[in-house]
Amino acid sequence: MPKIVLLPGDGIGPDIVAEAVKVLGAVGEKYSISFTFETALIGGAAIDQTGCPLPPETLALCREADAILLGAVGGPAWDELPGNQRPEAGLLGIRKELGLYANLRPAKVFPALAASSPLKPELIGDIDLLVVRELTGDVYFGQPRGRECCNGECRAIDTMAYTESEVERISRLAFDLARKRRSLVTSVDKANVLESSRLWREVVRRVHADYPDVELREMYVDNCAMQLVNNPGQFDVILTSNLFGDILSDEAAMLTGSLGMLPSASLGGSVGLYEPVHGSAPDIAGKGIANPLATILSVALMLRYSFDLAEAAEAVETAVTQVLDAGYRTKDICRAGGELVSTAEMGDLVANTIRRGTI
Ligand code: NAD
């Protein structure tokens, strides 16, 4: 019985996680799997109840889980707290504690939502890419870091650093994932300038020797930023470091045009964590209008990567496509002619489509 820990978090988190659970219920019925769920606190909700954004009980539960589904954390109520006591500290803490060194963000355009993309229609048809971002190294964690002030002037330092083993493990993951897709990895770096990028390139090439069936291309990050808007169809898996991945994955996400549609997976440790890319949207929390599809699509990633249930993952993605093709929309993606539905109605539509195999 796969055990899933639910971390609804703050704002719209509880609303969207509830819809994802409905979808898992439908998947369970269709494929005769009994998922079990336990819910725990994280973020602002955890601060309010325990004083800590990542309570030890939550961490203990997550360590024993087969997968984790997170809503979102944060909100104005906790904005004045110091950095390490804010809801976001819970998020960074759980990634670190669970050794989640790889962040996966697929970007694919649903034909029914093509008009939401800022790109010309002829460019978006072929977008089907996966950004694999290293998540626990690079300039975000490198030492030394800090600030020194002398003679009235301050100097601030961050250190961009990678070890061979850090690059090797993320590269292997990217090549493995590419094998299940179109077998093309584009490794993105700044090796013309940065020493850490030169090591990155060396290690990626070395790992590539074990994957002769996967094509490796190399690209500088500035060029990649241009190519993503100029010819996004050329990419399959984009493998990159923490800082470059942070920026490129947001750029890739926006090609699809809708924040409420984007799932993510964080992998690497013994348990995977799945969450929508968007935040807790405090402006619409509790109004029943949040789009649950990013969280539902995160469930598809969970089925694929944590449970190796590719068919069930496809059933979820196909159901989402069918519901959108039939014209149903939450407020954020609704245009003239669309049929406006609530958060809960959208969850029901997807769950019922999975059960029936058709809308
Ligand atoms: P946000 O993603 O929460 O919201 C940006 C805009 O998109 C808002 O107008 C919101 O209403 C809308 N939106 C977001 N998700 C939506 C959905 N599913 N359906 C419909 N509309 C949606 O970003 P923000 O406003 O910058 O941040 C709000 C809070 O979320 C902050 O406290 C921030 O720190 C936090 N945050 C958390 C995460 C996370 O938990 N992973 C990520 C980003 C931001």
Boltz pocket constraint, residues with backbone or C-beta under 6 A from the ligand:
constraints:
  - pocket:
      binder: B
      contacts: [[A, 12], [A, 71], [A, 72], [A, 73], [A, 74], [A, 75], [A, 76], [A, 88], [A, 91], [A, 259], [A, 260], [A, 275], [A, 276], [A, 277], [A, 278], [A, 279], [A, 280], [A, 281], [A, 282], [A, 283], [A, 284], [A, 289], [A, 290], [A, 291], [A, 292], [A, 294], [A, 332]]
      max_distance: 6.0
